[in-house]
Amino acid sequence: MGCFFRKRFRHWFQIELWRMERHLEGIILSANSDAIEAVVAQLGKARDEIVAKIDALEAAVGNGEDLSGPLAELRAVAQGLDDVVPDEVPAEEPAE
């Protein structure tokens, strides 16, 4: 009899572990999804800011204005977007 209950318990326990793993995978995927959505929203905001700066730059060109201010603002936004992902440092080649 004891062997029968051990087998049933082992089977039940394996099923419960499988259920917990699926539940945890769902939580992890949901957390990753939220993080990805936040990054997409941040990039969308950056895109909107860049488009607005380009529009301001085009208006300044059309009005014959000094472009140093709008150009500096556009460069700052572009640099902020570039800084989202750090640049890779090239690996040093071994000396021969």
C-alpha positions as a Python dict, from the first residue, in 0.01 Angstrom:
ca = {
    (1, 'M'): (0, 0, 0),
    (2, 'G'): (277, 244, 91),
    (3, 'C'): (433, 217, -253),
    (4, 'F'): (99, 303, -418),
    (5, 'F'): (62, 624, -213),
    (6, 'R'): (424, 725, -274),
    (7, 'K'): (372, 688, -650),
    (8, 'R'): (48, 887, -637),
    (9, 'F'): (210, 1157, -423),
    (10, 'R'): (512, 1171, -653),
    (11, 'H'): (283, 1202, -956),
    (12, 'W'): (72, 1472, -784),
    (13, 'F'): (386, 1656, -675),
    (14, 'Q'): (530, 1653, -1029),
    (15, 'I'): (204, 1791, -1166),
    (16, 'E'): (199, 2066, -904),
    (17, 'L'): (561, 2156, -982),
    (18, 'W'): (474, 2173, -1352),
    (19, 'R'): (175, 2400, -1274),
    (20, 'M'): (394, 2628, -1062),
    (21, 'E'): (657, 2647, -1336),
    (22, 'R'): (390, 2747, -1593),
    (23, 'H'): (254, 3007, -1350),
    (24, 'L'): (602, 3151, -1290),
    (25, 'E'): (670, 3159, -1664),
    (26, 'G'): (349, 3357, -1706),
    (27, 'I'): (456, 3604, -1438),
    (28, 'I'): (801, 3642, -1596),
    (29, 'L'): (655, 3691, -1944),
    (30, 'S'): (410, 3947, -1807),
    (31, 'A'): (690, 4137, -1629),
    (32, 'N'): (902, 4130, -1945),
    (33, 'S'): (603, 4244, -2149),
    (34, 'D'): (551, 4541, -1915),
    (35, 'A'): (919, 4632, -1939),
    (36, 'I'): (911, 4607, -2319),
    (37, 'E'): (597, 4822, -2336),
    (38, 'A'): (767, 5085, -2118),
    (39, 'V'): (1069, 5096, -2351),
    (40, 'V'): (844, 5118, -2658),
    (41, 'A'): (656, 5408, -2497),
    (42, 'Q'): (985, 5580, -2412),
    (43, 'L'): (1107, 5541, -2770),
    (44, 'G'): (776, 5673, -2902),
    (45, 'K'): (813, 5979, -2681),
    (46, 'A'): (1168, 6031, -2806),
    (47, 'R'): (1045, 5999, -3167),
    (48, 'D'): (777, 6263, -3104),
    (49, 'E'): (1033, 6498, -2948),
    (50, 'I'): (1270, 6456, -3242),
    (51, 'V'): (993, 6521, -3494),
    (52, 'A'): (894, 6836, -3302),
    (53, 'K'): (1257, 6957, -3301),
    (54, 'I'): (1287, 6891, -3675),
    (55, 'D'): (965, 7087, -3734),
    (56, 'A'): (1106, 7376, -3529),
    (57, 'L'): (1430, 7360, -3725),
    (58, 'E'): (1244, 7366, -4056),
    (59, 'A'): (1039, 7664, -3936),
    (60, 'A'): (1356, 7844, -3832),
    (61, 'V'): (1509, 7780, -4175),
    (62, 'G'): (1191, 7908, -4341),
    (63, 'N'): (1198, 8224, -4131),
    (64, 'G'): (1566, 8286, -4195),
    (65, 'E'): (1643, 8257, -3821),
    (66, 'D'): (1969, 8163, -3655),
    (67, 'L'): (1978, 7781, -3647),
    (68, 'S'): (2221, 7735, -3361),
    (69, 'G'): (1948, 7709, -3091),
    (70, 'P'): (1712, 7464, -3264),
    (71, 'L'): (2008, 7262, -3394),
    (72, 'A'): (2154, 7233, -3043),
    (73, 'E'): (1815, 7116, -2910),
    (74, 'L'): (1789, 6856, -3187),
    (75, 'R'): (2141, 6732, -3116),
    (76, 'A'): (2058, 6699, -2744),
    (77, 'V'): (1747, 6491, -2815),
    (78, 'A'): (1936, 6274, -3063),
    (79, 'Q'): (2215, 6220, -2809),
    (80, 'G'): (1961, 6121, -2545),
    (81, 'L'): (1817, 5865, -2784),
    (82, 'D'): (2165, 5739, -2871),
    (83, 'D'): (2242, 5700, -2499),
    (84, 'V'): (1952, 5456, -2451),
    (85, 'V'): (2183, 5175, -2566),
    (86, 'P'): (2546, 5220, -2463),
    (87, 'D'): (2800, 5204, -2743),
    (88, 'E'): (3003, 4885, -2753),
    (89, 'V'): (3369, 4925, -2677),
    (90, 'P'): (3569, 4742, -2941),
    (91, 'A'): (3769, 4453, -2803),
    (92, 'E'): (4141, 4507, -2805),
    (93, 'E'): (4328, 4292, -3052),
    (94, 'P'): (4603, 4080, -2898),
    (95, 'A'): (4955, 4208, -2963),
    (96, 'E'): (5158, 3987, -3189),
}
